[in-house]
Amino acid sequence: AYGNSSILQFDVKRGQLNENRYKQDISFQQKFYPGFVNIFERDGFQITLGEKDLYDTINFIYAKKPSITPQAQSPVYTVHTALVPVHGYFTIRFKADRILQNFDDKIVILRTWGSKTDVVKAENESRPDDPFGRGEWYSGKFRDFGNFQLLVDNTPPVISPIGISDNANLSRSSKIIFAVTDNMKEIKNFIARLDGKWLRFTNDKGRNFIYNFDEKCPNGNHELKVSAEDEAGNVTTRTFHFVR
């Protein structure tokens, strides 16, 4: 897990949050109102909710703790609780702990709540006085509250073939399967090309991408090239030759 996904936990009683039990973890509270643009900024962190994002008035809760993740570029910010729904996408902004010296580094924002995670690519806000145009602030959009932090993600996805290897004879096979995994648990794109033409793979709502043989793959020798991209923009490509 990245950071502490249980910085704040809440009891729910009669539809209201029981916050008293966790007062020692609450850094700041502020009223947020529906029908208004709500902005909170503190400790190098900012959140902006639109006037239609909240269903009801909330006692917005915020907390900050150091991250224990080596790839972290910020502390872990607990933004209210994911038990409270948000109607639309809201914007969060981070001030990174430092301006990166390696300009090939890819930065993402990781949201966690319990066992659930969301990852989006962090948009850098350029700074005019920096020769490379890179600033200290990063932003992203989310639909759920939770625990947020900035991370460096230079690790590409892993493509694991199931039932296929290079130069395989697949004349008796009915399908090709690839298991695709990523260190951040999210895959943005999976693309397959058979002999240079796009080939449709289905996803089983898990990590596997499946192609059932049809008329798109006639008998003969073939080249299959597959690539996977994660939310940070890291790409892995693998090529297989087989006979059908």
C-alpha positions as CSV (number, residue, x, y, z in Angstrom):
1,A,0.0,0.0,0.0
2,Y,1.1,3.6,-0.7
3,G,1.0,5.8,2.4
4,N,-1.4,5.3,5.2
5,S,-4.9,4.5,3.8
6,S,-6.4,4.6,7.3
7,I,-5.3,8.1,8.5
8,L,-8.9,8.9,9.4
9,Q,-11.7,6.4,9.8
10,F,-15.3,7.3,10.7
11,D,-18.3,5.7,12.3
12,V,-21.6,6.3,10.7
13,K,-24.6,6.7,13.1
14,R,-28.0,7.8,11.9
15,G,-26.5,9.1,8.6
16,Q,-24.0,11.4,10.4
17,L,-20.3,11.0,10.9
18,N,-19.1,10.5,14.4
19,E,-15.9,12.6,14.3
20,N,-15.3,13.0,18.0
21,R,-13.5,9.6,18.3
22,Y,-10.8,10.8,15.9
23,K,-10.3,14.5,17.0
24,Q,-6.6,13.9,17.6
25,D,-6.1,13.2,13.9
26,I,-8.1,16.2,12.6
27,S,-5.9,19.1,11.5
28,F,-8.6,21.4,10.2
29,Q,-12.3,21.7,9.8
30,Q,-14.3,24.0,7.6
31,K,-17.9,24.3,6.5
32,F,-18.6,23.4,2.8
33,Y,-22.0,24.4,1.3
34,P,-23.9,23.1,-1.7
35,G,-24.7,25.8,-4.3
36,F,-21.3,27.5,-3.8
37,V,-17.8,27.2,-5.0
38,N,-15.9,25.8,-2.0
39,I,-12.1,26.3,-1.8
40,F,-9.7,25.0,0.8
41,E,-6.0,25.6,0.8
42,R,-3.4,24.7,3.5
43,D,0.1,23.2,3.8
44,G,0.8,23.2,0.0
45,F,-2.5,21.5,-0.8
46,Q,-5.7,22.9,-2.4
47,I,-9.1,21.5,-3.2
48,T,-11.8,23.3,-5.2
49,L,-15.4,22.0,-5.4
50,G,-17.9,23.4,-7.9
51,E,-21.3,24.7,-6.8
52,K,-23.0,21.5,-7.9
53,D,-20.5,19.0,-6.4
54,L,-22.1,18.7,-3.0
55,Y,-25.5,17.3,-2.1
56,D,-25.6,18.8,1.4
57,T,-23.6,20.9,3.8
58,I,-20.5,19.1,5.2
59,N,-18.1,19.8,8.1
60,F,-15.1,19.4,5.8
61,I,-12.2,17.6,7.5
62,Y,-8.6,17.8,6.5
63,A,-5.4,16.1,7.9
64,K,-1.8,15.7,6.8
65,K,0.8,13.0,7.6
66,P,4.2,12.1,6.2
67,S,4.3,9.5,3.5
68,I,6.2,6.2,4.1
69,T,6.5,5.6,0.4
70,P,10.0,6.0,-1.2
71,Q,8.5,7.4,-4.4
72,A,6.4,10.0,-2.6
73,Q,6.7,13.7,-3.6
74,S,4.3,15.0,-1.0
75,P,2.8,14.1,2.4
76,V,-0.4,12.1,2.5
77,Y,-3.4,14.4,2.7
78,T,-6.7,13.1,4.1
79,V,-9.5,15.0,2.4
80,H,-12.7,14.4,4.3
81,T,-14.1,10.9,3.9
82,A,-15.1,8.8,0.9
83,L,-18.3,7.9,2.8
84,V,-19.6,11.3,1.6
85,P,-20.5,11.2,-2.1
86,V,-19.5,14.0,-4.5
87,H,-21.7,14.8,-7.5
88,G,-19.0,15.8,-10.0
89,Y,-15.2,16.0,-10.5
90,F,-13.3,18.3,-8.2
91,T,-9.8,19.6,-8.6
92,I,-6.9,19.1,-6.2
93,R,-3.5,20.8,-6.3
94,F,-0.3,19.8,-4.6
95,K,2.9,21.6,-4.0
96,A,5.7,19.0,-4.5
97,D,8.3,18.6,-1.8
98,R,10.9,19.5,-4.4
99,I,11.3,20.3,-8.1
100,L,12.4,17.2,-9.8
101,Q,15.9,17.1,-11.2
102,N,15.1,14.1,-13.4
103,F,12.8,15.5,-16.1
104,D,12.0,12.0,-17.3
105,D,10.2,11.2,-14.0
106,K,6.5,10.8,-14.4
107,I,4.2,12.1,-11.6
108,V,0.8,10.7,-10.6
109,I,-1.7,11.4,-7.9
110,L,-2.8,8.4,-5.9
111,R,-6.0,8.3,-4.1
112,T,-6.7,5.5,-1.5
113,W,-9.6,4.6,0.7
114,G,-9.5,1.2,2.3
115,S,-8.7,-1.3,-0.4
116,K,-9.8,1.1,-3.3
117,T,-7.3,3.1,-5.3
118,D,-7.5,5.6,-8.1
119,V,-4.6,7.0,-10.1
120,V,-4.5,10.0,-12.4
121,K,-1.6,11.6,-14.2
122,A,-0.6,14.8,-12.4
123,E,-0.6,17.9,-14.5
124,N,2.4,20.1,-13.9
125,E,1.8,23.9,-13.6
126,S,4.7,25.5,-15.4
127,R,6.8,28.2,-13.7
128,P,8.2,31.0,-15.8
129,D,11.5,31.4,-13.9
130,D,12.4,27.7,-14.3
131,P,14.6,27.1,-17.4
132,F,12.7,23.9,-18.1
133,G,9.3,25.4,-17.4
134,R,8.5,22.9,-14.6
135,G,6.9,24.3,-11.5
136,E,6.3,23.0,-7.9
137,W,2.5,22.6,-8.3
138,Y,0.7,19.6,-9.7
139,S,-3.1,19.1,-10.2
140,G,-5.6,16.4,-11.0
141,K,-9.4,15.7,-11.0
142,F,-11.2,13.2,-8.8
143,R,-14.8,12.2,-8.0
144,D,-14.2,10.8,-4.5
145,F,-12.7,12.1,-1.3
146,G,-10.0,10.0,0.4
147,N,-6.2,10.0,1.0
148,F,-4.1,11.7,-1.7
149,Q,-0.4,12.0,-2.4
150,L,2.0,12.7,-5.2
151,L,4.2,9.8,-6.4
152,V,6.9,9.3,-9.0
153,D,5.9,6.4,-11.2
154,N,8.6,5.3,-13.7
155,T,7.6,1.6,-13.6
156,P,5.9,0.3,-16.8
157,P,3.1,-2.3,-16.9
158,V,3.9,-6.0,-17.1
159,I,2.4,-8.0,-19.9
160,S,2.3,-11.7,-19.1
161,P,1.2,-14.1,-22.0
162,I,-1.1,-17.0,-21.2
163,G,-1.2,-19.8,-23.7
164,I,1.2,-18.1,-26.2
165,S,4.9,-17.8,-26.6
166,D,7.1,-16.6,-29.4
167,N,7.1,-18.9,-32.5
168,A,4.2,-20.9,-31.0
169,N,1.9,-23.2,-32.9
170,L,-1.6,-22.1,-32.1
171,S,-3.5,-24.2,-34.7
172,R,-5.3,-26.0,-31.9
173,S,-5.9,-23.0,-29.6
174,S,-9.1,-21.1,-29.4
175,K,-7.9,-17.9,-27.8
176,I,-5.0,-15.8,-26.7
177,I,-4.9,-14.2,-23.2
178,F,-2.6,-11.6,-21.7
179,A,-2.5,-10.7,-18.1
180,V,-1.6,-7.1,-17.6
181,T,-0.5,-5.7,-14.3
182,D,0.9,-2.4,-13.0
183,N,2.4,-1.2,-9.8
184,M,-0.4,1.4,-9.5
185,K,-3.0,-1.2,-10.3
186,E,-4.5,0.8,-13.2
187,I,-4.1,0.3,-17.0
188,K,-5.0,3.2,-19.2
189,N,-4.7,1.6,-22.7
190,F,-4.1,-1.9,-24.1
191,I,-3.6,-2.1,-27.9
192,A,-3.0,-5.2,-30.0
193,R,-2.0,-5.3,-33.7
194,L,-2.0,-8.5,-35.8
195,D,0.2,-8.1,-38.9
196,G,0.0,-4.4,-38.5
197,K,-3.8,-4.2,-38.2
198,W,-5.7,-3.4,-35.0
199,L,-7.1,-6.5,-33.3
200,R,-9.9,-6.4,-30.8
201,F,-9.3,-7.9,-27.4
202,T,-12.0,-8.0,-24.7
203,N,-11.4,-7.4,-21.0
204,D,-12.9,-9.6,-18.4
205,K,-13.2,-6.7,-15.9
206,G,-10.0,-8.0,-14.3
207,R,-6.4,-8.0,-15.5
208,N,-6.9,-10.3,-18.5
209,F,-7.2,-9.2,-22.1
210,I,-8.7,-12.0,-24.3
211,Y,-8.9,-12.6,-28.1
212,N,-11.0,-15.4,-29.3
213,F,-9.8,-16.6,-32.7
214,D,-12.1,-15.5,-35.6
215,E,-11.8,-14.6,-39.3
216,K,-9.4,-11.7,-38.4
217,C,-6.7,-14.3,-37.9
218,P,-6.7,-16.8,-40.8
219,N,-4.4,-19.8,-41.1
220,G,-0.7,-19.0,-41.7
221,N,2.2,-17.2,-40.0
222,H,1.4,-14.1,-38.0
223,E,3.0,-11.3,-36.0
224,L,1.2,-10.0,-32.9
225,K,2.3,-6.8,-31.2
226,V,0.7,-5.8,-27.9
227,S,1.3,-2.7,-25.8
228,A,0.0,-1.5,-22.5
229,E,0.2,2.0,-21.0
230,D,-0.4,3.0,-17.4
231,E,-1.9,6.3,-16.2
232,A,1.6,7.9,-15.8
233,G,2.4,7.3,-19.5
234,N,4.8,4.3,-19.0
235,V,4.5,1.9,-22.0
236,T,5.4,-1.8,-22.4
237,T,5.4,-3.4,-25.8
238,R,5.9,-7.1,-26.6
239,T,5.9,-8.9,-30.0
240,F,5.0,-12.6,-30.7
241,H,5.3,-14.6,-33.8
242,F,3.0,-17.7,-34.2
243,V,1.4,-20.0,-36.7
244,R,-2.3,-20.5,-36.9
